[in-house]
Amino acid sequence: MNCTTTPATTTHSTMASSVPRLDTAGIAALLGCTRQHVTSRVTKRVDFPRPYINVSRRTRYWRTSDVLKWMGGK
């Protein structure tokens, strides 16, 4: 498996730093799949939560609570 288990810790604002968040590698680690699978398939599902922070087209973060809620509802 080509996944990292450490969620992103980059801070973009004071408010954003207090919210636990995941990047695509963190989501991949939770799901037990590759980051590439998360990027190309999972995040494009209509039922997957929208990103919490869009830094750029390639760098996005999701609230950990939103992703966990989505995982519980699948």
C-alpha positions in Angstrom: 0.0 0.0 0.0 1.3 3.4 -0.9 -0.4 5.5 1.8 0.8 7.8 4.5 -1.0 7.7 7.9 -0.2 11.3 8.9 -2.9 13.9 8.1 -1.7 17.2 6.7 -0.8 19.8 9.2 -0.3 22.9 7.1 -2.0 25.9 8.6 -3.7 28.4 6.3 -5.5 30.5 8.9 -6.1 30.5 12.6 -9.6 29.1 12.2 -8.6 26.3 9.8 -5.8 25.2 12.2 -8.3 24.3 14.9 -10.3 21.9 12.6 -9.0 18.4 12.2 -8.5 17.8 8.5 -7.3 15.3 6.0 -5.6 15.5 2.6 -6.0 12.8 0.0 -3.1 10.8 1.5 -4.9 10.9 4.9 -8.2 9.8 3.3 -6.4 7.0 1.5 -4.9 5.8 4.8 -8.3 5.7 6.4 -9.8 3.8 3.4 -6.8 1.4 2.9 -6.2 2.4 -0.7 -3.8 4.5 -2.7 -3.8 8.3 -2.8 -4.3 8.1 -6.6 -7.5 6.1 -6.1 -8.8 8.7 -3.7 -7.9 11.5 -6.2 -9.3 9.8 -9.3 -12.4 8.0 -7.9 -13.4 8.7 -4.3 -13.4 12.5 -4.2 -15.4 12.6 -7.4 -18.3 10.7 -6.0 -21.5 12.8 -5.7 -22.0 11.5 -2.1 -18.4 12.4 -1.0 -18.1 15.6 1.2 -16.9 18.8 -0.5 -13.4 20.0 0.5 -13.2 22.2 3.5 -10.2 24.1 2.2 -9.3 24.5 -1.5 -5.7 25.7 -1.5 -5.3 25.0 -5.2 -6.7 22.6 -7.8 -4.3 19.9 -6.5 -4.2 20.8 -2.8 -7.5 20.3 -0.9 -8.4 19.4 2.7 -11.5 17.8 4.1 -12.8 17.9 7.6 -12.0 14.6 9.3 -15.5 14.5 10.8 -17.1 14.8 7.4 -15.0 12.0 5.9 -15.7 9.7 8.9 -19.5 10.5 8.7 -19.4 9.6 5.0 -17.5 6.4 5.7 -20.2 5.4 8.3 -23.0 6.1 5.9 -21.7 4.0 3.0 
